[in-house]
Amino acid sequence: MRRKTECGMRLTTLVLSLVILGVLTLACGDELPSKEALDPETATTLGLNYDLSNVAIGDEVEVVVLVEDVEHLYGVALDIVYNPAVYKYASASTANFLSRDGENNNFAAALEDGIEGRLVMGISRIGTVEGLAGSGPVMTARFEVLCNDCGDGEFKLDKTFLKNPSLVDIPVLSLAGDETK
């Protein structure tokens, strides 16, 4: 029972953090440069990495959320969109990118409205701490393969937000996904 309570409290805290991030994004969204104005050679990028080679029905596909060339990263919120005829959400976990300096973070992942096809994920550092710089994996999601010939098997990013410690948006190029074959 204690684990459920702790998990519920962490999820509530993260949801509130994501709501705050969303409100700030709506209030300040017009100040960001357009994606076309970002230089792909120097911009922060957010993408997915996964391998669909040799997957069979019942196997799990690991989808890694990667950030590259980021400065002052405090939190990430995003959706992974996928074909529910092809995959079933299995689990999600945090990578160590936002905790590699020993600081704690909040992490949550859940299906939007409990329905397969859109996984909502978020991770944020806790309290008054510095944002982190660099490149690497931020979060991971796992999906069970239900069918190999049932349509689009790609994973896509949607509604991506990166925030610095002041909860200001970090301009980012979101890549649809990098399938490794």
Kinemage of the C-alpha trace (Angstrom):
@kinemage 1
@onewidth
@group {chain A} dominant
@subgroup {mainchain}
@vectorlist {calphas} color= white
{ca met a 1} P 0.000 0.000 0.000
{ca arg a 2} L 2.864 2.358 0.825
{ca arg a 3} L 4.371 1.894 -2.665
{ca lys a 4} L 1.040 2.841 -4.283
{ca thr a 5} L 0.809 5.955 -2.093
{ca glu a 6} L 4.385 7.015 -2.889
{ca cys a 7} L 3.826 6.361 -6.589
{ca gly a 8} L 0.565 8.333 -6.496
{ca met a 9} L 2.256 11.258 -4.762
{ca arg a 10} L 5.135 11.260 -7.268
{ca leu a 11} L 2.673 11.079 -10.163
{ca thr a 12} L 0.604 13.941 -8.692
{ca thr a 13} L 3.740 16.062 -8.239
{ca leu a 14} L 4.876 15.379 -11.799
{ca val a 15} L 1.428 16.059 -13.236
{ca leu a 16} L 1.341 19.402 -11.404
{ca ser a 17} L 4.828 20.199 -12.716
{ca leu a 18} L 3.730 19.347 -16.254
{ca val a 19} L 0.581 21.494 -15.882
{ca ile a 20} L 2.764 24.408 -14.783
{ca leu a 21} L 5.102 23.776 -17.729
{ca gly a 22} L 2.088 23.719 -20.061
{ca val a 23} L 0.643 26.974 -18.689
{ca leu a 24} L 4.006 28.687 -19.002
{ca thr a 25} L 4.343 27.366 -22.526
{ca leu a 26} L 0.961 28.805 -23.494
{ca ala a 27} L 1.824 32.133 -21.862
{ca cys a 28} L 5.294 32.416 -23.384
{ca gly a 29} L 5.068 30.270 -26.500
{ca asp a 30} L 5.191 33.126 -29.008
{ca glu a 31} L 8.665 34.140 -27.832
{ca leu a 32} L 10.326 30.996 -29.154
{ca pro a 33} L 12.007 30.948 -32.517
{ca ser a 34} L 10.238 28.902 -35.160
{ca lys a 35} L 11.652 25.465 -35.885
{ca glu a 36} L 12.600 26.757 -39.321
{ca ala a 37} L 14.724 29.477 -37.658
{ca leu a 38} L 16.733 26.944 -35.659
{ca asp a 39} L 20.047 25.883 -37.130
{ca pro a 40} L 19.980 22.072 -37.386
{ca glu a 41} L 23.758 21.989 -36.950
{ca thr a 42} L 23.713 23.711 -33.535
{ca ala a 43} L 20.144 23.368 -32.213
{ca thr a 44} L 19.107 21.123 -29.362
{ca thr a 45} L 17.447 18.054 -30.828
{ca leu a 46} L 15.079 15.533 -29.310
{ca gly a 47} L 14.535 12.209 -31.007
{ca leu a 48} L 13.655 8.553 -30.664
{ca asn a 49} L 15.927 5.593 -31.184
{ca tyr a 50} L 14.595 2.064 -31.657
{ca asp a 51} L 15.360 -1.115 -33.560
{ca leu a 52} L 12.610 -2.905 -35.501
{ca ser a 53} L 14.876 -5.437 -37.173
{ca asn a 54} L 14.097 -9.052 -36.359
{ca val a 55} L 11.134 -8.349 -34.071
{ca ala a 56} L 8.481 -11.001 -33.749
{ca ile a 57} L 5.014 -10.985 -32.243
{ca gly a 58} L 5.393 -11.005 -28.458
{ca asp a 59} L 8.823 -9.328 -28.496
{ca glu a 60} L 9.386 -5.973 -26.802
{ca val a 61} L 10.672 -2.936 -28.673
{ca glu a 62} L 12.653 -0.448 -26.591
{ca val a 63} L 12.153 3.187 -27.607
{ca val a 64} L 14.806 5.523 -26.199
{ca val a 65} L 14.177 9.282 -25.965
{ca leu a 66} L 17.449 11.050 -26.754
{ca val a 67} L 18.426 14.681 -26.323
{ca glu a 68} L 21.426 16.173 -28.118
{ca asp a 69} L 23.346 19.383 -27.549
{ca val a 70} L 21.126 20.718 -24.759
{ca glu a 71} L 22.059 23.414 -22.234
{ca his a 72} L 20.421 23.913 -18.811
{ca leu a 73} L 17.894 21.061 -19.129
{ca tyr a 74} L 15.546 20.836 -16.126
{ca gly a 75} L 12.549 18.955 -17.508
{ca val a 76} L 11.117 17.160 -20.544
{ca ala a 77} L 7.501 16.439 -21.439
{ca leu a 78} L 6.421 14.643 -24.605
{ca asp a 79} L 4.052 12.186 -26.198
{ca ile a 80} L 5.066 9.088 -28.121
{ca val a 81} L 2.430 8.273 -30.729
{ca tyr a 82} L 2.211 4.732 -32.092
{ca asn a 83} L -0.158 2.355 -33.877
{ca pro a 84} L -2.157 0.400 -31.249
{ca ala a 85} L -2.824 -2.363 -33.780
{ca val a 86} L 0.931 -2.998 -33.910
{ca tyr a 87} L 2.091 -2.276 -30.335
{ca lys a 88} L 0.871 -2.441 -26.762
{ca tyr a 89} L 2.506 -0.220 -24.137
{ca ala a 90} L 4.437 -2.364 -21.624
{ca ser a 91} L 6.526 -0.082 -19.367
{ca ala a 92} L 8.631 3.055 -19.116
{ca ser a 93} L 11.654 4.135 -17.124
{ca thr a 94} L 13.957 7.058 -16.670
{ca ala a 95} L 17.510 7.135 -17.955
{ca asn a 96} L 20.171 8.802 -15.806
{ca phe a 97} L 20.636 11.989 -17.870
{ca leu a 98} L 18.786 14.297 -15.431
{ca ser a 99} L 20.076 12.571 -12.289
{ca arg a 100} L 23.688 11.933 -13.242
{ca asp a 101} L 24.849 14.584 -10.769
{ca gly a 102} L 23.089 12.800 -7.901
{ca glu a 103} L 20.005 15.045 -7.791
{ca asn a 104} L 16.528 13.495 -7.631
{ca asn a 105} L 13.857 13.781 -10.285
{ca asn a 106} L 10.178 13.048 -10.834
{ca phe a 107} L 9.191 10.730 -13.656
{ca ala a 108} L 5.822 9.545 -14.911
{ca ala a 109} L 4.443 7.813 -17.958
{ca ala a 110} L 0.856 6.873 -18.748
{ca leu a 111} L -1.421 6.245 -21.684
{ca glu a 112} L -3.498 9.288 -22.569
{ca asp a 113} L -7.009 8.613 -21.220
{ca gly a 114} L -5.876 5.013 -20.592
{ca ile a 115} L -6.135 4.261 -24.317
{ca glu a 116} L -3.362 2.651 -26.379
{ca gly a 117} L -1.828 4.809 -29.146
{ca arg a 118} L -0.432 7.794 -27.223
{ca leu a 119} L 2.028 7.535 -24.337
{ca val a 120} L 2.461 10.725 -22.295
{ca met a 121} L 5.855 10.941 -20.578
{ca gly a 122} L 7.549 13.505 -18.398
{ca ile a 123} L 10.612 13.907 -16.254
{ca ser a 124} L 11.747 16.871 -14.183
{ca arg a 125} L 14.481 17.653 -11.717
{ca ile a 126} L 13.250 18.605 -8.231
{ca gly a 127} L 13.721 21.910 -6.448
{ca thr a 128} L 16.180 24.700 -7.006
{ca val a 129} L 18.942 22.944 -8.889
{ca glu a 130} L 20.971 23.637 -11.999
{ca gly a 131} L 19.912 22.361 -15.386
{ca leu a 132} L 22.228 19.905 -17.102
{ca ala a 133} L 24.020 20.099 -20.434
{ca gly a 134} L 25.078 17.510 -22.956
{ca ser a 135} L 23.615 14.661 -24.966
{ca gly a 136} L 22.159 11.314 -24.019
{ca pro a 137} L 19.131 9.195 -23.185
{ca val a 138} L 16.455 10.836 -21.038
{ca met a 139} L 13.672 8.233 -20.855
{ca thr a 140} L 12.845 4.801 -22.252
{ca ala a 141} L 9.529 3.165 -23.159
{ca arg a 142} L 8.901 -0.478 -24.012
{ca phe a 143} L 6.153 -1.795 -26.267
{ca glu a 144} L 5.005 -5.355 -26.938
{ca val a 145} L 4.732 -6.265 -30.622
{ca leu a 146} L 1.163 -7.412 -31.394
{ca cys a 147} L 1.327 -7.656 -35.175
{ca asn a 148} L 4.014 -7.308 -37.848
{ca asp a 149} L 1.747 -6.631 -40.849
{ca cys a 150} L -0.926 -4.372 -39.354
{ca gly a 151} L 0.047 -0.966 -40.727
{ca asp a 152} L 2.460 1.760 -39.713
{ca gly a 153} L 4.987 0.490 -37.188
{ca glu a 154} L 6.803 3.790 -36.620
{ca phe a 155} L 6.948 5.758 -33.369
{ca lys a 156} L 6.495 9.535 -33.514
{ca leu a 157} L 7.127 12.414 -31.121
{ca asp a 158} L 4.374 14.925 -30.405
{ca lys a 159} L 3.842 17.789 -27.951
{ca thr a 160} L 7.511 18.063 -26.974
{ca phe a 161} L 8.586 20.522 -24.288
{ca leu a 162} L 12.037 21.085 -22.838
{ca lys a 163} L 12.417 23.517 -19.933
{ca asn a 164} L 15.319 25.146 -18.147
{ca pro a 165} L 15.421 25.714 -14.332
{ca ser a 166} L 13.484 28.983 -14.750
{ca leu a 167} L 10.789 26.970 -16.587
{ca val a 168} L 11.535 28.802 -19.824
{ca asp a 169} L 11.263 26.794 -23.027
{ca ile a 170} L 14.435 25.481 -24.594
{ca pro a 171} L 14.014 25.723 -28.388
{ca val a 172} L 14.255 22.220 -29.822
{ca leu a 173} L 14.073 20.407 -33.106
{ca ser a 174} L 11.980 17.288 -32.579
{ca leu a 175} L 12.927 14.436 -34.829
{ca ala a 176} L 10.219 11.946 -35.780
{ca gly a 177} L 12.328 8.985 -34.785
{ca asp a 178} L 15.495 7.188 -35.662
{ca glu a 179} L 14.828 3.596 -36.449
{ca thr a 180} L 18.064 1.676 -36.461
{ca lys a 181} L 18.167 -1.273 -38.827
